[in-house]
């Protein structure tokens, strides 16, 4: 059969696989319209909210700064109620310089001194007496010999100041540092025992145990000179002696702690500042005899002392 001699004709048919939802389909147009409407609605809502805020500010221009003024007034009152005394100026640099609000301070003391509080190792009267001294000086530099059950309380009452703890047991120091983040504690290697008390007291009256001296280079056996050097440069506002152990003949006793507290207080007094020294378990022979020897009985303040706690200083300031 003879083939066609004319030009070939190519016929193109519409594809049967074309999607019915293309760009020009009614569904796509409807989706685009919905998105445009949503965008317009959100823009209108934002404009209305902004207009309402501006209108409120224009009607009451003092409202915006009311919260700030109230906070500033409260801060000013708190600063006036817990102002740092002249002898405690260095404490503000050590912490935030802001003490606890009065009601918080009172609540902590009331709970800690309650008769049914099994966590306290001190009589309630002693806790209240110590708290009264700390409250007068806080925020301050507080040095505590011993890690008793009141560790969290002393730290809390001296909020905004610096509280340092010294203890004979380095493992217990590390344990409490882990339980109370931020706690500053150091271990002390005591070289004395309670049974040596009479001989140590006699030796302390020798020239090398002067009441004012450089503890770092002291030859006195009662002088504690193995602390971090920076602690000897701190102006301590309050020193609490509640350690080390002293209830057995082989215990370290508090002879060194009381002697060192006296030297630190008198060294600071030579610079025109004052220190309050508190000795717990004052009813025991060692604590009572060493306090009278190194802190002087005439400096004891009866009004802020109890049977088992002695406060040394004067009625207007510390030692």
VOPAGU-2260 file (C-alpha; in pm, 1 decimal, decimal comma):
REM VOPAGU-2260
SITE   aa  ch    i         X         Y         Z
SITE  UNK   A    0       0,0       0,0       0,0
SITE  UNK   A    1     124,2     337,8     -94,2
SITE  UNK   A    2     212,0     556,7     200,9
SITE  UNK   A    3      86,8     905,8     251,8
SITE  UNK   A    4     301,3    1162,0      87,0
SITE  UNK   A    5     158,3    1467,6     264,4
SITE  UNK   A    6     278,3    1613,6     599,0
SITE  UNK   A    7     215,9    1413,5     916,6
SITE  UNK   A    8     -56,9    1547,5    1149,1
SITE  UNK   A    9      16,8    1537,3    1527,9
SITE  UNK   A   10    -291,1    1546,4    1745,4
SITE  UNK   A   11    -245,0    1632,9    2120,8
SITE  UNK   A   12    -512,9    1509,8    2361,9
SITE  UNK   A   13    -570,6    1659,5    2712,9
SITE  UNK   A   14    -400,5    1454,8    2989,0
SITE  UNK   A   15    -635,7    1240,6    3185,6
SITE  UNK   A   16    -400,8    1246,8    3494,2
SITE  UNK   A   17    -423,5    1626,0    3558,9
SITE  UNK   A   18    -516,0    1698,8    3920,3
SITE  UNK   A   19    -855,4    1861,5    3968,3
SITE  UNK   A   20    -723,4    2071,4    4252,9
SITE  UNK   A   21    -474,3    2285,2    4064,9
SITE  UNK   A   22    -401,8    2651,0    4109,1
SITE  UNK   A   23    -709,9    2754,3    3926,6
SITE  UNK   A   24    -941,6    2508,1    4100,6
SITE  UNK   A   25   -1220,3    2634,4    4329,2
SITE  UNK   A   26   -1064,1    2458,0    4635,1
SITE  UNK   A   27    -730,8    2639,7    4602,2
SITE  UNK   A   28    -901,2    2974,8    4563,8
SITE  UNK   A   29   -1111,8    2912,1    4875,4
SITE  UNK   A   30    -801,3    2819,8    5084,1
SITE  UNK   A   31    -619,7    3136,4    4978,7
SITE  UNK   A   32    -918,2    3348,9    5072,6
SITE  UNK   A   33    -931,2    3188,8    5419,8
SITE  UNK   A   34    -563,8    3263,2    5484,4
SITE  UNK   A   35    -605,9    3626,1    5381,6
SITE  UNK   A   36    -907,9    3663,5    5610,8
SITE  UNK   A   37    -715,2    3512,7    5907,0
SITE  UNK   A   38    -423,0    3750,4    5853,3
SITE  UNK   A   39    -656,7    4050,8    5836,7
SITE  UNK   A   40    -833,9    3941,6    6157,0
SITE  UNK   A   41    -506,4    3904,6    6351,1
SITE  UNK   A   42    -385,3    4245,7    6232,8
SITE  UNK   A   43    -711,7    4409,7    6342,6
SITE  UNK   A   44    -694,8    4238,7    6684,1
SITE  UNK   A   45    -337,6    4361,4    6740,5
SITE  UNK   A   46    -432,2    4717,9    6646,2
SITE  UNK   A   47    -729,9    4715,0    6885,4
SITE  UNK   A   48    -515,9    4582,5    7174,1
SITE  UNK   A   49    -249,8    4845,7    7116,9
SITE  UNK   A   50    -509,1    5122,3    7099,6
SITE  UNK   A   51    -666,2    5004,7    7429,0
SITE  UNK   A   52    -328,8    5005,7    7606,0
SITE  UNK   A   53    -241,3    5354,1    7484,4
SITE  UNK   A   54    -584,0    5485,3    7581,0
SITE  UNK   A   55    -553,4    5345,8    7935,3
SITE  UNK   A   56    -207,8    5499,0    7981,4
SITE  UNK   A   57    -335,4    5837,2    7857,6
SITE  UNK   A   58    -626,8    5834,5    8103,7
SITE  UNK   A   59    -408,6    5739,1    8407,5
SITE  UNK   A   60     -44,5    5840,0    8347,4
SITE  UNK   A   61      54,1    5756,3    8708,5
SITE  UNK   A   62     -53,4    5394,1    8692,9
SITE  UNK   A   63     250,3    5279,9    8497,2
SITE  UNK   A   64     494,3    5388,7    8765,2
SITE  UNK   A   65     282,0    5292,9    9068,0
SITE  UNK   A   66     436,1    4947,3    9106,9
SITE  UNK   A   67     787,7    5084,9    9080,7
SITE  UNK   A   68     720,7    5357,2    9339,1
SITE  UNK   A   69     565,6    5105,0    9579,3
SITE  UNK   A   70     865,5    4874,2    9550,3
SITE  UNK   A   71    1104,5    5163,9    9606,6
SITE  UNK   A   72     908,4    5275,5    9914,5
SITE  UNK   A   73     913,1    4924,2   10062,8
SITE  UNK   A   74    1285,4    4890,7    9998,5
SITE  UNK   A   75    1349,8    5225,5   10163,4
SITE  UNK   A   76    1154,1    5125,4   10473,8
SITE  UNK   A   77    1336,7    4792,8   10498,7
SITE  UNK   A   78    1672,7    4966,0   10467,4
SITE  UNK   A   79    1577,9    5210,5   10741,9
SITE  UNK   A   80    1461,0    4931,8   10974,3
SITE  UNK   A   81    1771,0    4719,0   10921,9
SITE  UNK   A   82    2038,0    4982,7   10864,2
SITE  UNK   A   83    2395,3    4859,0   10911,0
SITE  UNK   A   84    2550,9    5001,5   11228,2
SITE  UNK   A   85    2873,2    5199,8   11212,0
SITE  UNK   A   86    3072,9    4898,1   11324,2
SITE  UNK   A   87    2935,2    4671,7   11054,5
SITE  UNK   A   88    3014,2    4864,7   10740,9
SITE  UNK   A   89    3225,8    4589,2   10589,5
SITE  UNK   A   90    2933,6    4347,3   10600,5
SITE  UNK   A   91    2745,1    4523,4   10324,1
SITE  UNK   A   92    3035,7    4465,0   10087,7
SITE  UNK   A   93    3043,1    4095,5   10183,7
SITE  UNK   A   94    2676,3    4033,0   10096,6
SITE  UNK   A   95    2378,8    4204,8    9943,6
SITE  UNK   A   96    2353,7    4456,8   10225,6
SITE  UNK   A   97    1981,5    4388,1   10281,0
SITE  UNK   A   98    1860,1    4221,7   10600,1
SITE  UNK   A   99    1551,8    4006,9   10649,4
SITE  UNK   A  100    1210,7    4171,8   10685,8
SITE  UNK   A  101    1114,5    4194,5   11051,7
SITE  UNK   A  102     824,1    3949,3   11037,4
SITE  UNK   A  103    1037,3    3686,8   10863,8
SITE  UNK   A  104    1315,2    3728,9   11121,0
SITE  UNK   A  105    1068,0    3692,7   11409,2
SITE  UNK   A  106     902,5    3386,6   11256,7
SITE  UNK   A  107    1234,4    3205,7   11215,9
SITE  UNK   A  108    1337,0    3280,1   11574,3
SITE  UNK   A  109     998,8    3179,3   11713,4
SITE  UNK   A  110    1005,5    2846,1   11532,8
SITE  UNK   A  111    1367,2    2771,1   11625,0
SITE  UNK   A  112    1314,3    2857,1   11991,3
SITE  UNK   A  113     984,4    2669,9   12029,2
SITE  UNK   A  114     989,4    2407,8   12301,7
SITE  UNK   A  115     861,7    2135,8   12070,7
SITE  UNK   A  116    1122,5    2192,5   11801,0
SITE  UNK   A  117    1334,6    1878,0   11802,2
SITE  UNK   A  118    1589,5    2018,7   11556,2
SITE  UNK   A  119    1724,2    2276,9   11799,3
SITE  UNK   A  120    2022,7    2188,2   12017,9
SITE  UNK   A  121    2004,6    2512,4   12217,1
SITE  UNK   A  122    1752,4    2622,9   12477,9
SITE  UNK   A  123    1496,2    2864,2   12339,4
SITE  UNK   A  124    1619,3    3145,6   12563,6
SITE  UNK   A  125    1970,8    3112,2   12422,2
SITE  UNK   A  126    1844,5    3114,8   12063,3
SITE  UNK   A  127    1645,6    3431,8   12128,6
SITE  UNK   A  128    1939,8    3603,0   12301,7
SITE  UNK   A  129    2177,6    3528,4   12013,7
SITE  UNK   A  130    1915,6    3631,2   11758,2
SITE  UNK   A  131    1871,0    3965,9   11937,7
SITE  UNK   A  132    2243,0    4041,2   11900,7
SITE  UNK   A  133    2251,7    3932,1   11535,6
SITE  UNK   A  134    1942,6    4137,0   11459,4
SITE  UNK   A  135    2106,1    4451,6   11595,4
SITE  UNK   A  136    2414,5    4402,7   11376,7
SITE  UNK   A  137    2277,6    4226,8   11065,1
SITE  UNK   A  138    2364,0    4219,8   10786,2
SITE  UNK   A  139    2712,6    4169,8   10925,2
SITE  UNK   A  140    3023,1    3953,4   10936,4
SITE  UNK   A  141    2932,0    3659,5   11160,6
SITE  UNK   A  142    3190,0    3399,3   11270,5
SITE  UNK   A  143    3059,0    3080,6   11431,2
SITE  UNK   A  144    3274,9    2819,5   11605,8
SITE  UNK   A  145    3090,5    2488,7   11576,0
SITE  UNK   A  146    2835,3    2332,2   11343,5
SITE  UNK   A  147    2528,4    2280,2   11558,3
SITE  UNK   A  148    2165,8    2227,5   11469,5
SITE  UNK   A  149    2118,0    2600,7   11424,6
SITE  UNK   A  150    2345,4    2635,5   11120,0
SITE  UNK   A  151    2058,9    2715,6   10878,3
SITE  UNK   A  152    1910,6    2959,9   11129,3
SITE  UNK   A  153    2229,1    3167,0   11174,7
SITE  UNK   A  154    2275,6    3188,2   10799,0
SITE  UNK   A  155    1915,1    3296,3   10747,1
SITE  UNK   A  156    1914,5    3557,1   11025,2
SITE  UNK   A  157    2228,5    3713,1   10878,1
SITE  UNK   A  158    2077,9    3737,2   10531,9
SITE  UNK   A  159    2278,0    3978,8   10320,5
SITE  UNK   A  160    2590,1    3943,4   10536,4
SITE  UNK   A  161    2871,2    3691,4   10554,2
SITE  UNK   A  162    2846,1    3389,4   10785,9
SITE  UNK   A  163    3148,0    3161,9   10831,4
SITE  UNK   A  164    3152,0    2835,2   11027,5
SITE  UNK   A  165    3455,0    2665,4   11183,1
SITE  UNK   A  166    3448,9    2303,9   11299,4
SITE  UNK   A  167    3689,0    2032,4   11409,2
SITE  UNK   A  168    3544,6    1768,4   11175,4
SITE  UNK   A  169    3641,5    1826,0   10814,2
SITE  UNK   A  170    3405,2    1550,7   10695,1
SITE  UNK   A  171    3108,8    1710,1   10868,4
SITE  UNK   A  172    3202,2    2045,2   10715,9
SITE  UNK   A  173    3202,3    1886,8   10369,9
SITE  UNK   A  174    2873,6    1710,4   10446,9
SITE  UNK   A  175    2694,2    2030,0   10544,3
SITE  UNK   A  176    2840,4    2219,1   10249,7
SITE  UNK   A  177    2676,6    1958,7   10027,8
SITE  UNK   A  178    2342,8    1983,8   10208,5
SITE  UNK   A  179    2343,6    2363,0   10222,7
SITE  UNK   A  180    2477,0    2509,4    9895,0
SITE  UNK   A  181    2664,2    2832,8    9953,7
SITE  UNK   A  182    2758,2    2751,4   10313,2
SITE  UNK   A  183    3109,4    2875,4   10394,2
SITE  UNK   A  184    3281,9    2639,6   10637,5
SITE  UNK   A  185    3641,1    2551,1   10730,7
SITE  UNK   A  186    3789,2    2278,3   10946,0
SITE  UNK   A  187    4019,9    2358,6   11238,3
SITE  UNK   A  188    4292,2    2126,6   11371,5
SITE  UNK   A  189    4271,0    2174,9   11748,8
SITE  UNK   A  190    4575,4    2060,2   11945,9
SITE  UNK   A  191    4426,5    2083,8   12295,5
SITE  UNK   A  192    4213,6    1866,4   12524,2
SITE  UNK   A  193    3988,2    1952,7   12812,9
SITE  UNK   A  194    4209,8    1766,7   13062,0
SITE  UNK   A  195    4492,2    2010,7   12978,8
SITE  UNK   A  196    4279,4    2310,8   13068,5
SITE  UNK   A  197    4453,0    2407,7   13399,1
SITE  UNK   A  198    4802,4    2396,4   13246,0
SITE  UNK   A  199    4691,3    2577,7   12931,3
SITE  UNK   A  200    4532,4    2853,5   13134,4
SITE  UNK   A  201    4852,9    2902,4   13332,4
SITE  UNK   A  202    5060,0    2905,8   13012,4
SITE  UNK   A  203    4823,5    3152,7   12851,3
SITE  UNK   A  204    4912,5    3410,5   13113,7
SITE  UNK   A  205    5266,9    3413,3   12977,0
SITE  UNK   A  206    5390,5    3683,5   12740,1
SITE  UNK   A  207    5332,1    3487,6   12419,0
SITE  UNK   A  208    4954,8    3479,6   12482,2
SITE  UNK   A  209    4898,2    3852,7   12468,2
SITE  UNK   A  210    4536,5    3968,5   12419,5
SITE  UNK   A  211    4634,2    4168,3   12109,6
SITE  UNK   A  212    4865,6    3999,8   11861,6
SITE  UNK   A  213    4905,3    3864,5   11510,9
SITE  UNK   A  214    4749,5    3520,6   11532,1
SITE  UNK   A  215    4922,5    3399,7   11216,2
SITE  UNK   A  216    5264,0    3430,5   11380,9
SITE  UNK   A  217    5164,4    3358,7   11740,4
SITE  UNK   A  218    5359,5    3116,4   11958,3
SITE  UNK   A  219    5068,5    3081,0   12199,1
SITE  UNK   A  220    4932,0    2728,6   12198,8
SITE  UNK   A  221    4577,2    2857,8   12230,5
SITE  UNK   A  222    4602,1    3072,9   11918,6
SITE  UNK   A  223    4431,0    2931,1   11609,8
SITE  UNK   A  224    4662,3    3013,4   11320,3
SITE  UNK   A  225    4580,3    2753,3   11054,6
SITE  UNK   A  226    4275,0    2921,1   10906,1
SITE  UNK   A  227    4274,7    3068,8   10554,3
SITE  UNK   A  228    4471,5    3393,6   10575,3
SITE  UNK   A  229    4185,6    3606,6   10448,2
SITE  UNK   A  230    3975,2    3523,1   10754,6
SITE  UNK   A  231    4219,4    3706,3   10981,0
SITE  UNK   A  232    4165,0    4025,9   10783,4
SITE  UNK   A  233    3786,3    4023,5   10818,0
SITE  UNK   A  234    3629,5    4269,0   11062,5
SITE  UNK   A  235    3400,0    4033,8   11251,4
SITE  UNK   A  236    3091,6    4204,0   11393,2
SITE  UNK   A  237    2963,9    3903,5   11587,2
SITE  UNK   A  238    3153,8    3592,6   11703,6
SITE  UNK   A  239    2961,2    3295,1   11843,2
SITE  UNK   A  240    3156,4    3024,3   12026,9
SITE  UNK   A  241    2948,0    2706,5   12017,1
SITE  UNK   A  242    3226,4    2460,4   11944,7
SITE  UNK   A  243    3434,1    2253,3   11937,3
SITE  UNK   A  244    3325,9    1966,7   12162,6
SITE  UNK   A  245    3400,4    2011,4   12530,7
SITE  UNK   A  246    3193,1    1759,0   12724,2
SITE  UNK   A  247    3464,7    1492,5   12783,4
SITE  UNK   A  248    3823,3    1504,4   12908,5
SITE  UNK   A  249    3955,0    1407,0   12564,1
SITE  UNK   A  250    3746,3    1662,2   12373,6
SITE  UNK   A  251    3934,1    1958,9   12224,3
SITE  UNK   A  252    3754,8    2204,8   12450,2
SITE  UNK   A  253    3681,3    2568,0   12370,9
SITE  UNK   A  254    3989,7    2725,9   12522,5
SITE  UNK   A  255    4142,7    2804,9   12182,9
SITE  UNK   A  256    3814,2    2926,4   12034,1
SITE  UNK   A  257    3750,4    3168,4   12321,1
SITE  UNK   A  258    4108,5    3296,9   12325,5
SITE  UNK   A  259    4109,6    3349,3   11947,1
SITE  UNK   A  260    3769,9    3521,9   11960,1
SITE  UNK   A  261    3907,5    3763,0   12220,9
SITE  UNK   A  262    4212,6    3844,7   12009,2
SITE  UNK   A  263    4004,7    3900,3   11694,7
SITE  UNK   A  264    3767,2    4129,1   11885,5
SITE  UNK   A  265    4041,3    4337,3   12045,6
SITE  UNK   A  266    4234,7    4368,3   11721,0
SITE  UNK   A  267    3922,8    4511,6   11561,5
SITE  UNK   A  268    3864,1    4741,4   11857,7
SITE  UNK   A  269    4206,4    4890,9   11794,2
SITE  UNK   A  270    4076,5    5000,6   11455,0
SITE  UNK   A  271    3780,2    5183,1   11606,8
SITE  UNK   A  272    3524,4    4905,9   11547,8
SITE  UNK   A  273    3342,2    4677,6   11789,9
SITE  UNK   A  274    3266,2    4305,1   11814,0
SITE  UNK   A  275    2999,5    4116,3   12007,0
SITE  UNK   A  276    3127,1    3781,5   12142,5
SITE  UNK   A  277    2880,8    3514,8   12255,8
SITE  UNK   A  278    2991,6    3200,7   12442,9
SITE  UNK   A  279    2750,5    2909,1   12465,0
SITE  UNK   A  280    2755,8    2647,3   12744,1
SITE  UNK   A  281    2882,7    2917,3   12976,9
SITE  UNK   A  282    2773,6    2715,8   13280,9
SITE  UNK   A  283    3061,3    2469,3   13223,6
SITE  UNK   A  284    3389,5    2528,1   13402,5
SITE  UNK   A  285    3613,5    2561,1   13097,0
SITE  UNK   A  286    3385,6    2803,2   12911,5
SITE  UNK   A  287    3325,7    3016,2   13219,7
SITE  UNK   A  288    3691,0    3033,2   13329,6
SITE  UNK   A  289    3827,3    3105,2   12979,7
SITE  UNK   A  290    3563,5    3368,4   12913,1
SITE  UNK   A  291    3649,0    3550,4   13233,6
SITE  UNK   A  292    4019,1    3526,0   13156,7
SITE  UNK   A  293    4020,5    3622,9   12787,5
SITE  UNK   A  294    3700,5    3827,2   12747,4
SITE  UNK   A  295    3690,4    3987,0   13095,2
SITE  UNK   A  296    3393,3    3956,4   13327,1
SITE  UNK   A  297    3337,8    4332,3   13334,3
SITE  UNK   A  298    3251,9    4314,5   12962,4
SITE  UNK   A  299    2971,0    4062,7   13015,5
SITE  UNK   A  300    2624,6    4203,9   12952,5
SITE  UNK   A  301    2383,9    4045,1   13198,3
SITE  UNK   A  302    2071,1    4174,7   13024,4
SITE  UNK   A  303    2145,7    3979,6   12707,1
SITE  UNK   A  304    2296,7    3674,4   12876,3
SITE  UNK   A  305    2140,7    3357,1   13016,9
SITE  UNK   A  306    2258,4    3083,7   13249,3
SITE  UNK   A  307    2417,7    2895,4   12958,1
SITE  UNK   A  308    2503,6    3188,9   12730,1
SITE  UNK   A  309    2735,4    3482,4   12798,5
SITE  UNK   A  310    2736,0    3797,4   12587,8
SITE  UNK   A  311    3052,0    4006,8   12600,8
SITE  UNK   A  312    3067,2    4363,6   12476,3
SITE  UNK   A  313    2904,3    4675,5   12613,5
SITE  UNK   A  314    2548,1    4797,6   12617,4
SITE  UNK   A  315    2592,5    5022,4   12315,9
SITE  UNK   A  316    2833,8    4816,1   12106,5
SITE  UNK   A  317    3072,9    4523,0   12129,1
SITE  UNK   A  318    3417,5    4473,2   12276,6
